């Protein structure tokens, strides 16, 4: 490269701002990065944004907020070589169309902000117009690649170590590493009864040893948004349990700061487990509610990290099996190829050899585009066509979804006896 690539990241929610900033900030030698925090109904608060940028490597002076209506102009003025769409799938689909129109020469990069096993069709579907999809383990690249082939998606994948989970030497020197840190998640587990059970477990762990803290690390406080909407927050659930031990505390600061004084980390499936392992802090992946795709914890199979509530109360943390590490987020840094893939994609786009990925063909045309934009921007989309699309499109979408869940009756079965050849054909 003769000069660093000019890359603009676009993000809105807490997890994507953290991931996008850390990815862009991880290679200052290769990337001249800026980030635009897009105003959406789920945009980070000022406090969340500060926490997300802490330790990212991206200077906060290179980050600014922008309204959707000003986004195309901001990109046109910057003329980036590439745009990183660090956002939820439905928003990526909307932004990819805008980027393709505003800066046709830019390579569109996307990715996911943490553990992405199991690979899902939706993650691919929403990102069909992107040129490069960054993943964070050999297993993720393999499983997404296999799924793309199976479902007929044309996508290029690239590998990067999770940017905020670089190998470290443990907690900050001189810190008392005695905290049990619980990494809260918005929708895992989902049911209120299960989340209350976790709250009771944390109280029991705090009561078991009053000399050591139990830190409940939350991503948002009441009134703040997250990437996934949280119905039953742990501060509220804990508040319903009566008087709490004084050594049970709530933390909303950066995860890195919570890990500075961590004896061990507990989670169901948070990417914070990968951050902890990177710092050689032992972990418990709670298997109380099972191991399944909906809990996003199947990636921990064969890791040796699973344990039940009693292990949490006893602080019986564990380190992962060495055999699990290389395929799951702790590959050799030399395996990372995302910068090379990005540089190559930019060169190909400049030469005309890398054609734009067309948007997915869907019924509804421009009205459908306007409806999708209105869905992700909500009241922040004040366009007349967006309002019209919402009024017209929402009932139609509901009808379509209802029809998908209740297909028309099948044709009557062919009565027996039938010829053997025909019988084989209808099985």
C-alpha positions as CSV (number, residue, x, y, z in Angstrom):
1,X,0.0,0.0,0.0
2,X,1.3,3.4,-0.9
3,X,-0.9,5.1,1.7
4,X,-3.3,4.0,4.4
5,X,-6.8,3.2,3.2
6,X,-9.4,5.7,3.9
7,X,-12.2,3.9,5.8
8,X,-15.4,5.3,7.3
9,X,-17.3,3.1,9.7
10,X,-21.0,3.6,10.3
11,X,-22.5,2.2,13.5
12,X,-25.4,3.0,15.9
13,X,-25.8,0.6,18.8
14,X,-23.5,-0.1,21.7
15,X,-22.1,-3.4,20.6
16,X,-21.5,-2.3,17.0
17,X,-19.9,1.0,18.0
18,X,-17.5,-1.0,20.2
19,X,-16.7,-3.6,17.6
20,X,-16.4,-1.1,14.6
21,X,-14.2,1.3,16.5
22,X,-11.9,-1.5,17.8
23,X,-11.7,-3.1,14.3
24,X,-10.8,0.2,12.7
25,X,-8.5,1.2,15.5
26,X,-6.6,-2.1,15.4
27,X,-4.6,-1.3,12.3
28,X,-3.6,2.4,12.3
29,X,-0.6,1.5,10.1
30,X,-3.0,0.4,7.3
31,X,-6.2,2.4,7.9
32,X,-7.0,6.1,8.1
33,X,-10.2,5.7,10.0
34,X,-13.2,7.8,10.8
35,X,-16.5,6.7,12.4
36,X,-20.0,8.1,12.0
37,X,-22.4,7.2,14.7
38,X,-25.8,7.2,13.0
39,X,-28.8,8.6,14.8
40,X,-31.4,5.8,15.0
41,X,-33.9,4.8,17.6
42,X,-31.3,2.5,19.2
43,X,-28.3,4.8,19.0
44,X,-25.8,4.7,21.9
45,X,-26.1,7.3,24.6
46,X,-23.1,9.5,25.3
47,X,-22.1,7.3,28.2
48,X,-22.4,4.1,26.2
49,X,-20.4,5.7,23.3
50,X,-17.6,6.7,25.7
51,X,-17.4,3.2,27.2
52,X,-17.5,1.6,23.7
53,X,-14.6,3.8,22.5
54,X,-12.4,3.2,25.6
55,X,-9.4,1.2,24.6
56,X,-10.6,0.8,21.0
57,X,-7.5,2.5,19.4
58,X,-9.8,5.0,17.6
59,X,-9.5,8.5,18.8
60,X,-12.8,9.9,19.9
61,X,-12.0,13.0,17.9
62,X,-12.4,10.9,14.8
63,X,-15.9,9.9,15.8
64,X,-19.0,12.1,15.2
65,X,-22.7,11.7,15.2
66,X,-24.7,12.1,12.0
67,X,-28.3,12.1,10.9
68,X,-29.4,9.7,8.1
69,X,-30.3,12.7,5.9
70,X,-26.7,14.0,6.2
71,X,-25.0,10.6,5.7
72,X,-24.7,10.6,1.9
73,X,-23.2,14.0,2.0
74,X,-20.7,13.1,4.7
75,X,-19.5,10.1,2.7
76,X,-19.3,12.0,-0.6
77,X,-17.1,14.7,1.0
78,X,-14.8,12.0,2.5
79,X,-14.6,9.8,-0.6
80,X,-13.5,6.8,1.4
81,X,-11.9,3.7,-0.2
82,X,-14.1,1.5,1.9
83,X,-17.1,1.9,4.2
84,X,-17.5,-0.5,7.2
85,X,-21.2,-1.1,7.9
86,X,-21.1,-2.1,11.6
87,X,-24.8,-2.5,12.3
88,X,-27.7,-4.9,12.7
89,X,-28.7,-6.7,9.5
90,X,-31.8,-4.7,8.6
91,X,-29.9,-1.5,8.9
92,X,-27.0,-2.9,6.9
93,X,-29.4,-3.6,4.0
94,X,-30.6,0.0,4.0
95,X,-27.1,1.5,4.4
96,X,-25.6,-0.6,1.6
97,X,-28.0,0.9,-0.9
98,X,-27.1,4.4,0.3
99,X,-23.4,3.8,0.2
100,X,-23.5,2.2,-3.3
101,X,-25.3,5.4,-4.6
102,X,-23.3,8.0,-2.6
103,X,-19.7,6.6,-3.2
104,X,-19.9,4.0,-6.0
105,X,-16.1,3.4,-5.9
106,X,-16.1,2.4,-2.2
107,X,-15.8,-1.2,-1.1
108,X,-18.5,-2.1,1.4
109,X,-17.3,-4.1,4.4
110,X,-19.4,-5.6,7.1
111,X,-19.2,-8.0,10.0
112,X,-20.6,-9.2,13.3
113,X,-19.6,-7.8,16.7
114,X,-18.8,-11.0,18.6
115,X,-19.6,-14.7,18.8
116,X,-21.3,-15.6,15.5
117,X,-21.8,-19.3,15.9
118,X,-24.1,-20.7,14.7
119,X,-23.9,-19.2,11.2
120,X,-27.3,-18.0,10.1
121,X,-29.0,-17.4,6.7
122,X,-30.3,-14.1,7.9
123,X,-26.8,-12.7,8.6
124,X,-26.0,-13.4,5.0
125,X,-29.3,-12.3,3.5
126,X,-29.1,-8.8,5.0
127,X,-25.5,-8.4,3.8
128,X,-25.8,-9.6,0.2
129,X,-24.7,-6.1,-1.2
130,X,-21.5,-6.1,0.8
131,X,-18.2,-6.9,-0.8
132,X,-16.3,-8.3,2.2
133,X,-17.6,-10.0,5.4
134,X,-15.2,-10.0,8.4
135,X,-15.4,-12.9,10.8
136,X,-13.3,-13.7,13.8
137,X,-12.4,-17.4,13.9
138,X,-11.5,-20.2,11.6
139,X,-14.7,-21.9,12.6
140,X,-16.8,-18.9,11.8
141,X,-15.2,-18.5,8.3
142,X,-15.7,-22.2,7.7
143,X,-19.3,-22.4,8.8
144,X,-20.4,-19.2,7.1
145,X,-18.6,-20.3,3.9
146,X,-20.4,-23.6,3.9
147,X,-23.7,-21.9,4.5
148,X,-23.2,-19.4,1.8
149,X,-22.5,-22.2,-0.7
150,X,-25.5,-24.2,0.5
151,X,-27.9,-21.2,0.2
152,X,-26.4,-19.8,-3.0
153,X,-25.0,-16.5,-1.6
154,X,-21.9,-15.0,-3.3
155,X,-19.8,-13.6,-0.5
156,X,-16.1,-13.2,0.3
157,X,-15.1,-13.8,3.9
158,X,-12.0,-12.5,5.7
159,X,-10.5,-13.3,9.1
160,X,-9.6,-11.0,11.9
161,X,-8.8,-11.7,15.5
162,X,-11.6,-10.1,17.7
163,X,-10.1,-6.6,18.0
164,X,-10.9,-6.1,21.6
165,X,-9.8,-9.6,22.6
166,X,-6.1,-9.5,21.9
167,X,-3.9,-11.7,24.0
168,X,-2.8,-10.0,27.2
169,X,-1.1,-10.7,30.4
170,X,-4.1,-10.6,32.8
171,X,-5.5,-7.9,35.0
172,X,-3.9,-4.6,35.5
173,X,-0.7,-4.8,37.5
174,X,-1.3,-4.1,41.2
175,X,-5.0,-4.6,41.0
176,X,-6.8,-6.9,43.5
177,X,-8.2,-9.5,41.2
178,X,-11.0,-10.8,43.4
179,X,-14.2,-9.8,41.6
180,X,-16.7,-12.3,40.2
181,X,-17.8,-10.4,37.0
182,X,-21.1,-11.4,35.5
183,X,-21.5,-10.3,31.8
184,X,-25.2,-9.5,31.4
185,X,-26.9,-10.0,28.0
186,X,-30.2,-8.5,26.9
187,X,-31.9,-11.5,25.5
188,X,-29.9,-14.5,26.7
189,X,-31.6,-16.1,28.5
190,X,-34.9,-14.5,27.4
191,X,-37.5,-15.6,29.9
192,X,-38.0,-13.6,33.0
193,X,-38.0,-16.7,35.2
194,X,-34.6,-17.7,33.9
195,X,-33.2,-14.2,34.4
196,X,-34.6,-14.1,38.0
197,X,-32.8,-17.4,38.6
198,X,-29.5,-15.8,37.5
199,X,-30.2,-12.8,39.8
200,X,-30.7,-15.2,42.8
201,X,-27.5,-17.0,41.9
202,X,-25.6,-13.7,41.9
203,X,-27.0,-12.9,45.4
204,X,-26.0,-16.3,46.6
205,X,-22.5,-15.9,45.3
206,X,-22.2,-12.5,47.0
207,X,-23.5,-13.9,50.3
208,X,-21.2,-16.9,50.2
209,X,-18.1,-14.6,50.5
210,X,-18.8,-11.0,51.7
211,X,-15.1,-10.2,51.4
212,X,-15.2,-10.4,47.6
213,X,-17.4,-8.4,45.2
214,X,-19.9,-9.7,42.6
215,X,-20.0,-7.2,39.8
216,X,-23.0,-7.3,37.4
217,X,-21.6,-5.7,34.3
218,X,-24.5,-4.2,32.3
219,X,-24.6,-2.8,28.8
220,X,-27.2,-0.1,29.5
221,X,-29.2,1.4,32.3
222,X,-32.9,2.0,32.2
223,X,-33.8,4.4,29.4
224,X,-30.7,3.5,27.2
225,X,-31.0,1.3,24.1
226,X,-29.0,-1.8,23.2
227,X,-28.5,-3.8,20.0
228,X,-31.2,-6.1,21.3
229,X,-34.1,-4.9,23.3
230,X,-34.0,-6.0,27.0
231,X,-37.2,-6.6,28.8
232,X,-36.0,-7.6,32.2
233,X,-32.8,-5.9,33.2
234,X,-30.8,-7.3,36.1
235,X,-30.7,-4.1,38.2
236,X,-34.5,-4.2,38.3
237,X,-34.7,-8.0,38.9
238,X,-32.2,-7.7,41.7
239,X,-34.1,-4.8,43.2
240,X,-37.2,-7.1,43.5
241,X,-35.3,-9.6,45.6
242,X,-35.2,-7.3,48.7
243,X,-32.1,-6.1,50.6
244,X,-28.9,-7.0,48.6
245,X,-25.5,-7.8,50.0
246,X,-23.2,-4.7,50.0
247,X,-20.6,-6.6,47.9
248,X,-23.0,-7.0,45.0
249,X,-22.6,-4.0,42.7
250,X,-23.8,-2.9,39.2
251,X,-21.2,-1.6,36.7
252,X,-21.9,0.2,33.5
253,X,-18.4,1.1,32.5
254,X,-16.2,-0.6,29.9
255,X,-15.8,-4.4,30.1
256,X,-12.1,-4.0,30.0
257,X,-12.2,-2.0,33.2
258,X,-14.4,-4.6,34.9
259,X,-11.9,-7.3,33.9
260,X,-9.0,-5.3,35.4
261,X,-10.1,-6.6,38.9
262,X,-11.7,-9.9,37.9
263,X,-10.9,-13.1,39.5
264,X,-13.2,-14.8,37.0
265,X,-16.0,-14.1,34.5
266,X,-19.5,-15.7,34.4
267,X,-21.7,-15.5,31.3
268,X,-24.2,-17.5,29.3
269,X,-22.7,-16.7,26.0
270,X,-21.3,-13.1,26.0
271,X,-18.3,-12.3,23.8
272,X,-16.9,-11.0,27.1
273,X,-15.8,-14.6,27.7
274,X,-13.4,-14.3,24.8
275,X,-12.1,-11.0,26.2
276,X,-11.5,-12.7,29.5
277,X,-9.8,-15.7,28.0
278,X,-7.5,-13.4,26.0
279,X,-6.4,-11.9,29.3
280,X,-6.0,-15.3,30.9
281,X,-8.9,-14.7,33.3
282,X,-10.8,-18.0,34.0
283,X,-14.4,-18.3,32.9
284,X,-17.7,-20.1,33.6
285,X,-20.1,-20.5,30.7
286,X,-23.3,-21.1,32.5
287,X,-25.1,-24.2,31.1
288,X,-28.1,-24.1,33.5
289,X,-30.5,-23.4,30.6
290,X,-29.0,-25.9,28.2
291,X,-26.6,-25.6,25.2
292,X,-28.4,-24.6,22.0
293,X,-28.4,-22.2,19.1
294,X,-30.9,-19.8,20.7
295,X,-28.6,-19.3,23.7
296,X,-25.6,-18.6,21.4
297,X,-23.5,-21.0,23.5
298,X,-22.9,-24.0,21.2
299,X,-19.5,-22.5,20.4
300,X,-18.3,-23.4,23.9
301,X,-18.8,-27.2,23.3
302,X,-15.5,-29.0,24.0
303,X,-14.1,-25.8,25.5
304,X,-14.2,-27.1,29.1
305,X,-15.8,-23.8,30.2
306,X,-19.4,-25.0,30.9
307,X,-20.5,-25.2,34.5
308,X,-23.7,-25.0,36.7
309,X,-24.8,-22.5,39.3
310,X,-23.0,-24.3,42.2
311,X,-19.7,-23.7,40.4
312,X,-20.4,-20.0,40.2
313,X,-21.3,-19.7,43.9
314,X,-18.1,-21.6,44.7
315,X,-16.1,-19.5,42.2
316,X,-14.8,-22.6,40.5
317,X,-13.7,-20.9,37.4
318,X,-11.9,-22.7,34.6
319,X,-9.6,-22.1,31.7
320,X,-10.4,-23.4,28.2
321,X,-9.0,-26.6,26.7
322,X,-6.0,-25.8,24.5
323,X,-7.4,-27.9,21.7
324,X,-10.4,-25.6,21.5
325,X,-8.5,-22.3,21.2
326,X,-7.1,-22.2,17.7
327,X,-10.3,-22.9,15.9
328,X,-12.3,-20.5,18.1
329,X,-11.0,-17.0,18.3
330,X,-7.4,-17.7,19.3
331,X,-5.7,-18.5,16.0
332,X,-2.2,-17.3,15.1
333,X,-2.3,-13.5,14.4
334,X,-0.5,-14.3,11.2
335,X,-3.7,-16.1,9.9
336,X,-5.5,-12.7,9.8
337,X,-6.1,-11.7,6.2
338,X,-8.8,-9.0,6.4
339,X,-6.4,-6.1,5.7
340,X,-5.0,-7.9,2.7
341,X,-8.5,-8.8,1.4
342,X,-9.6,-5.2,1.9
343,X,-6.6,-3.8,0.1
344,X,-7.1,-6.3,-2.8
345,X,-10.8,-5.4,-3.0
346,X,-10.1,-1.7,-3.2
347,X,-7.6,-2.2,-6.0
348,X,-10.0,-4.4,-7.9
349,X,-12.8,-1.9,-7.5
350,X,-10.6,0.9,-8.7
351,X,-9.7,-1.1,-11.8
352,X,-13.3,-2.0,-12.5
353,X,-12.7,-5.7,-12.0
354,X,-14.8,-5.8,-8.8
355,X,-18.4,-5.3,-9.8
356,X,-21.0,-4.1,-7.3
357,X,-23.1,-6.7,-5.6
358,X,-26.7,-6.0,-6.6
359,X,-29.3,-5.7,-3.8
360,X,-31.5,-8.7,-3.2
361,X,-34.5,-8.6,-5.5
362,X,-37.7,-8.3,-3.5
363,X,-41.3,-7.5,-4.3
364,X,-42.3,-3.9,-3.8
365,X,-39.4,-2.1,-5.5
366,X,-38.7,1.5,-4.2
367,X,-41.8,1.4,-1.9
368,X,-40.3,-1.7,-0.3
369,X,-36.9,0.2,0.1
370,X,-38.8,3.1,1.8
371,X,-40.6,0.7,4.1
372,X,-37.3,-1.0,5.2
373,X,-35.7,2.4,5.8
374,X,-38.7,3.5,7.9
375,X,-38.5,0.3,9.9
376,X,-34.9,0.9,11.0
377,X,-35.1,4.7,11.4
378,X,-38.6,5.0,12.9
379,X,-39.6,8.6,13.7
380,X,-36.2,9.8,12.5
381,X,-37.3,9.1,8.9
382,X,-39.6,12.0,8.2
383,X,-39.9,11.5,4.5
384,X,-43.4,11.4,3.0
385,X,-42.6,8.2,1.1
386,X,-41.4,6.5,4.3
387,X,-44.7,7.4,6.1
388,X,-46.7,6.2,3.1
389,X,-44.7,3.0,2.9
390,X,-45.3,2.3,6.5
391,X,-49.0,2.8,6.3
392,X,-49.4,0.7,3.2
393,X,-46.6,-1.8,3.7
394,X,-47.1,-2.9,7.3
395,X,-50.5,-4.6,6.8
396,X,-49.1,-6.3,3.6
397,X,-46.1,-7.6,5.4
398,X,-48.3,-9.0,8.2
399,X,-50.5,-10.8,5.7
400,X,-47.5,-12.2,3.9
401,X,-46.0,-13.5,7.2
402,X,-49.3,-15.0,8.2
403,X,-49.6,-16.7,4.9
404,X,-46.0,-18.1,5.3
405,X,-47.0,-19.6,8.7
406,X,-50.3,-20.9,7.4
407,X,-49.8,-22.3,3.9
408,X,-52.8,-23.4,1.8
409,X,-53.9,-27.0,2.2
410,X,-51.9,-29.5,0.2
411,X,-53.4,-31.2,-2.9
412,X,-55.4,-34.4,-2.0
413,X,-53.2,-37.4,-1.7
414,X,-53.1,-39.8,-4.7
415,X,-55.2,-42.8,-3.7
416,X,-53.6,-46.2,-3.5
417,X,-52.8,-48.4,-5.2
418,X,-50.4,-46.4,-7.4
419,X,-47.7,-47.5,-9.7
420,X,-44.3,-48.0,-7.9
421,X,-42.5,-45.5,-10.0
422,X,-45.1,-42.8,-9.2
423,X,-45.0,-43.7,-5.5
424,X,-41.3,-43.1,-5.4
425,X,-41.6,-39.7,-7.1
426,X,-44.1,-38.3,-4.5
427,X,-42.1,-39.3,-1.4
